[in-house]
């Protein structure tokens, strides 16, 4: 199991104030990584930081809007100064808007694309030189099964577009930086409980939608993304790059 070891590694997790970001931070910290938490809501970050520190995790928090280039640049610099290196980047921050395409406002479109795609680009762009200088890095972009699928249940074309672009961006950067011993991959979850999914998962019509489309006929449980995360964050994936790993209960297979 030594290949899956992330002890003494330094990881940045964006969108780390709630939902999947907290789960990713917990998984990395529990397995020995030092964790830099980045998100907009400082009070929530402080709570997550305290929780991780209570478990013995070396951890700092950095209030950051992933769509603001100056903030991203400053956060990456501070993380490097505080920890000395950056081994792992988990680009998790994301939002969704449910609006029919014929009524979709430009402002909400821009918000989704800025967070889900531009935010991924900005953190990757500023962490990249650090990893290139090190000759080592693991970048994990959190995409979605909806980066490759449409759906007839919830109109969210901007979300689909952003995640499809994340998949292609992942492949492009993987090809560029493979020579630097940097792997760039994506995890594409199905439905998991998070702040973004909110009350949606409790609706009876969603349960019917799930039963019809998901071979496992359930949403993902807490912890069921940890294996994919640790694979792609560790040297177990040293020859895996440019890939999108679907963790969706079989949804993408049918």
Secondary structure, DSSP 8 states (H G I E B T S, - for coil): -GGG--TT-EEEEESTTSHHHHHHHHHHHHTT-EEEEEES-HHHHHHHHHHHHHTT--EEEEE--TT-HHHHHHHHHHHHHHHS---EEEE-------B-GGG--HHHHHHHHIIIIIHHHHHHHHHHHHHHHHT-EEEEEE--GGGT---SSS-BHHHHHHHHHHHHHHHHHHHHHGGGTEEEEEEEE--B--TTTGGGGGSHHHHHHHHHH-TT-S-B-TTTTHHHHHHHHSGGGTT--S-EEEESTTGGG-
